[in-house]
Amino acid sequence: MRSDHTGLPHDGTWTTSTRSGASGQCLEARRTPTGADIRDSKNRTRATLTFSTATWQRFLGGINHSHYRP
């Protein structure tokens, strides 16, 4: 089940975007009690970046409105 406010599973499992290709250049994200963490899928032992729920929602909103393009 996905959360309404983060788009991530409620159980805190790491998730990779369904749009990730086979290139291996992906980020993984997980829900936390206060927002979301992201990490590099190629090097999972390195530090994670932590975002508040409000910041994560703004980021997702930007993606959904095509504000971030390659």
GUZA-356791 format. One record per residue: x, y, z of N, C-alpha, C in turn; residue number from 1; residue in three letters. Coordinates in steps of 0.05 Angstrom, whole numbers. Each point is the difference from the previous one (the first is absolute). Layout:
! residues N
SITE     n_px     n_py     n_pz    ca_px    ca_py    ca_pz     c_px     c_py     c_pz   resi   resn
SITE        X        Y        Z        X        Y        Z        X        Y        Z    NUM    Ala
...
! end
This chain:
! residues 70
SITE     n_px     n_py     n_pz    ca_px    ca_py    ca_pz     c_px     c_py     c_pz   resi   resn
SITE       17      -24        0      -17       24        0       18       25        0      1    Met
SITE       -8       20      -15       15       25       -2      -12       22       17      2    Arg
SITE       17       17        9       -9       23       16      -10       22      -18      3    Ser
SITE      -20       14        9      -11       23      -15       20       23       -1      4    Asp
SITE       15        4       21       17       24        1       28       -3       -9      5    His
SITE       11      -25       -2       27       -3       -9        2      -17      -26      6    Thr
SITE      -21      -15       -6        1      -18      -23       17      -24        4      7    Gly
SITE        7       -6       25       17      -22        7      -14      -20       18      8    Leu
SITE        9      -25        1      -13      -20       17        0        8       29      9    Pro
SITE      -20       -7       15       -2        7       28       20      -15       17     10    His
SITE       10      -22       -9       17      -17       17       30        8        0     11    Asp
SITE        7       21      -15       27       10        0       20      -15      -17     12    Gly
SITE      -11      -18      -18       18      -14      -18       11       18      -21     13    Thr
SITE       25       -5       -9       12       16      -21      -14       -7      -27     14    Trp
SITE       -5       20      -16      -14       -3      -25       15       14      -22     15    Thr
SITE        1      -12      -24       13       12      -23      -23        7      -19     16    Thr
SITE        3       22      -14      -21        9      -18       -6      -21      -21     17    Ser
SITE      -25       -2       -8       -7      -19      -21       10       10      -27     18    Thr
SITE        9       25       -1       10       11      -25       31       -3       -2     19    Arg
SITE       12      -12       20       29       -5       -1        6      -21      -21     20    Ser
SITE       20        6      -16        9      -18      -21       21      -19       10     21    Gly
SITE       13      -14      -18       21      -19        6       27       13        3     22    Ala
SITE        2       26       -1       26       14        0       13       -1       27     23    Ser
SITE      -15       -6       21       12       -1       27        3       26       13     24    Gly
SITE       -8       22      -12        2       26       11      -26        8       13     25    Gln
SITE       -6      -12       22      -26        4       13        3        9       29     26    Cys
SITE      -21       12       10       -2        6       28      -22      -17       11     27    Leu
SITE        3       -7       26      -20      -14       14      -11       19       21     28    Glu
SITE      -26       -3        6      -12       17       20      -16      -17       20     29    Ala
SITE       -3       10       24      -17      -13       20      -13       20       17     30    Arg
SITE      -23       -7       11      -15       17       18       12       -1       27     31    Arg
SITE        1       22       14        8        2       28      -23       12       16     32    Thr
SITE        2        0       26      -22       12       16       -2       30       -5     33    Pro
SITE       21       13       -9        0       29       -4        2        9      -30     34    Thr
SITE        0      -19      -18        3        7      -29       10      -23      -16     35    Gly
SITE       24        4      -13       10      -21      -18       31        1        0     36    Ala
SITE       12      -23       -5       29       -2       -4        5       -8      -29     37    Asp
SITE       23        8      -11        8      -11      -26       29       -9        2     38    Ile
SITE        7      -19      -17       28      -10        0        6       -9      -29     39    Arg
SITE       26       -3       -4       10       -9      -26       -3      -31       -2     40    Asp
SITE      -14       -9      -20       -4      -29       -2       25      -16       -6     41    Ser
SITE       21       14      -10       25      -14       -7       18       -3       25     42    Lys
SITE       -4       17       20       17        0       23      -18        5       25     43    Asn
SITE      -13      -21        8      -20        2       22       12        5       27     44    Arg
SITE       26       -4        4       12        4       26        7       29        5     45    Thr
SITE       -1       17      -20        7       28        4      -24       14       14     46    Arg
SITE        5       25        7      -20       16       15      -25        4      -17     47    Ala
SITE      -22        4       14      -25        6      -13       -6       30        3     48    Thr
SITE      -17       10      -17      -10       27        2      -28       -2       12     49    Leu
SITE       -6       17       19      -25        0       14      -16       25       -6     50    Thr
SITE      -25       -3       -7      -18       23       -6      -24       -1       17     51    Phe
SITE       -9       24        9      -25        2       14      -23       -7      -19     52    Ser
SITE      -23       -6       12      -24       -6      -16       -6       23      -19     53    Thr
SITE        1       25       10       -7       23      -17       19        3      -23     54    Ala
SITE       26       -4        5       20        2      -22       -3      -22      -20     55    Thr
SITE       -5      -24        9       -4      -23      -18      -25        5      -17     56    Trp
SITE      -21       10       12      -25        6      -16        5       21      -21     57    Gln
SITE       16       21        6        6       20      -20       17      -12      -22     58    Arg
SITE       19      -17        6       16      -14      -20      -18      -17      -18     59    Phe
SITE      -17      -16       11      -18      -17      -16      -19       18      -17     60    Leu
SITE       -9       22       11      -17       18      -15       15       11      -24     61    Gly
SITE       25        7        3       16       10      -22        4      -21      -21     62    Gly
SITE        4      -25        8        3      -21      -20      -26       -4      -15     63    Ile
SITE      -22       -1       15      -26       -4      -13       -8       23      -18     64    Asn
SITE       11       23        3       -6       23      -17       23        6      -19     65    His
SITE       18      -19       -4       23        1      -19       18       24        5     66    Ser
SITE        4        8       25       20       21        6       28      -10       -1     67    His
SITE        4      -26        2       27      -12       -1        2      -17      -25     68    Tyr
SITE       16        9      -18        4      -15      -26       29       -5       -3     69    Arg
SITE        6      -24      -11       29       -6       -5       12       18      -21     70    Pro
! end
